[in-house]
């Protein structure tokens, strides 16, 4: 199983509060997606530089 790299959102002073909330929401969705894919034993599908990559959880 390949590890996915997640970057935590750091609160920069130049980002608006709404932008920070949006990024935190995206992190939560990504975490939930990975948990769901593991539970259902289905592939994670990414596009990297125009190439489709499938990863088994």
ABEGO torsion letter per residue (X at the ends): XBBBBBBBBBBBAABBAAAAAAAAAAAAAAAAAAAAAAAAGBBBBBBBGGBBBBBBX
